[in-house]
């Protein structure tokens, strides 16, 4: 089951990466609901999030939590919303969406179209914030 996410993991398709581990990858959604909308995916191809084994499932949420802390810091939003829809791409993924209003989580609203320069800037800022968070947590 090769998906667009599998091609991002392998490097065949570029992405605006914000965090990566041996098992997970987080990158900006190219059609975001809000600035800073990130997708968290397992590197192991699994279509349905509830088919992931328990240990990997728990680890994925911990990884997503760390990424959300970076998003919250950079996007200066009161909350980071979480959605698991799974209909767009047949590869399990978690949406992390900076929230200022409830309507920020409306998947039916028009998506943003951000320039490559802005996407790169956002990804770099979130990546740097996550680095600070994870480095200070180790101290």
Secondary structure, 3 states (H helix, E strand, C coil): CCCHHHHHHHCCCCCCEEEECCCEEEEECCCCCCCCCEEEEECCCCCCHHHCCHHHHHHHHHHHHHHHHHHHHHHCCCEEEEECCCCCCCCCEEEEEEECCHHHHCCCCCCCCCCHHHHHHHHHHHHHHHHHHHHHHHC
